[in-house]
Amino acid sequence: MKTITDTINAVTWHMACYVDDIPEDGGGCAFIGGKQIAIYNFARRGEWYATDNQCPHRQQMALSRGMIGSHGEEPKVACPFHKKTFSLQTGQCLNDDEYRINTFPVMVKENRVYIGL
């Protein structure tokens, strides 16, 4: 029997790309479920992340082209145009509390990258 928690935590996995499609320590973009999703291969950390591709500051589809790095231990991406910086874990803007982006779970299996929506 499904519980409310199972329904809330339900994720549908979508094959977004192959591992080799996303540059190491960089990002790429996939169109999934009617949304542009930015996918990041944070190779230095051995981690993958996915967020909205749209920067909420100026509504530009650009985050997949942003620079990734760390703010202390927190992985982040900086918008390539206006340098708003977002946590790749929570989506919170790290240099302006007014902005936030959605984050999505990522699963890498058999050289394929899956995004959970």
C-alpha positions in Angstrom: 0.0 0.0 0.0 1.3 3.5 -0.9 1.7 6.0 1.8 1.5 9.8 1.5 5.3 9.9 2.0 5.8 7.5 -0.9 3.7 9.8 -3.1 5.5 12.9 -2.0 8.9 11.4 -2.6 7.9 9.7 -5.9 10.5 10.6 -8.6 10.2 9.8 -12.3 13.6 9.3 -13.8 14.3 10.7 -17.3 17.3 9.7 -19.3 18.9 13.1 -20.1 22.2 12.3 -21.8 25.3 10.2 -21.8 28.2 10.9 -19.3 30.4 12.0 -22.2 27.9 14.6 -23.3 28.7 16.8 -20.3 32.3 18.2 -20.0 34.2 17.4 -16.8 33.9 20.3 -14.3 31.3 21.9 -16.6 27.7 21.8 -17.6 25.2 21.1 -20.3 21.5 21.4 -20.9 18.7 18.9 -21.6 15.0 19.5 -22.3 13.0 17.3 -20.0 9.3 17.4 -19.2 8.9 20.8 -20.9 11.8 22.3 -18.9 15.4 23.3 -19.6 17.4 21.4 -17.0 21.1 22.3 -16.4 23.3 19.3 -15.7 26.7 19.6 -14.1 29.5 17.1 -14.0 31.5 18.3 -10.9 34.4 15.9 -11.7 36.7 17.4 -9.1 34.3 16.3 -6.4 33.1 13.2 -8.2 29.5 14.5 -8.1 26.6 15.3 -10.5 24.0 18.0 -10.0 20.9 19.3 -11.9 19.1 22.6 -11.6 16.8 24.9 -13.5 18.7 26.3 -16.5 17.0 29.7 -16.1 18.6 32.2 -13.9 15.8 34.0 -12.0 17.7 37.3 -11.9 17.2 38.2 -15.5 15.2 35.2 -16.8 18.0 34.0 -19.0 18.6 30.3 -19.9 22.2 30.3 -19.1 23.1 28.5 -15.9 24.4 25.4 -17.7 27.1 27.6 -19.1 28.0 29.0 -15.7 31.2 28.3 -13.8 31.0 25.7 -11.1 33.1 25.8 -7.9 32.8 25.7 -4.1 31.8 28.2 -1.5 33.5 26.5 1.5 32.2 23.0 1.2 29.1 24.0 -0.7 29.1 23.2 -4.5 27.9 26.2 -6.5 27.3 27.6 -10.0 27.7 31.3 -11.0 25.5 32.7 -13.7 27.8 33.6 -16.6 26.1 37.0 -17.2 25.4 38.6 -13.8 27.4 36.4 -11.4 24.5 35.5 -9.2 25.8 32.3 -7.4 23.5 29.4 -6.5 24.0 26.3 -4.3 23.9 23.2 -6.4 22.5 21.3 -3.4 19.7 23.6 -2.3 19.2 26.1 -5.1 19.5 29.1 -2.8 21.3 32.1 -4.2 24.5 32.5 -2.1 24.9 36.3 -2.8 21.3 37.5 -2.8 18.6 36.0 -0.6 15.9 37.2 -3.1 16.7 34.4 -5.7 16.4 30.6 -5.7 16.5 27.9 -8.4 15.0 24.4 -8.4 17.4 21.5 -7.9 16.7 17.9 -9.2 18.2 14.5 -8.2 20.7 13.0 -10.6 21.5 9.3 -11.1 24.4 8.0 -13.2 24.0 4.4 -14.3 25.7 2.5 -17.2 27.2 5.7 -18.7 23.8 7.4 -18.8 22.7 10.4 -16.8 19.2 10.4 -15.4 17.3 13.4 -13.9 14.5 12.9 -11.4 11.4 15.0 -11.8 
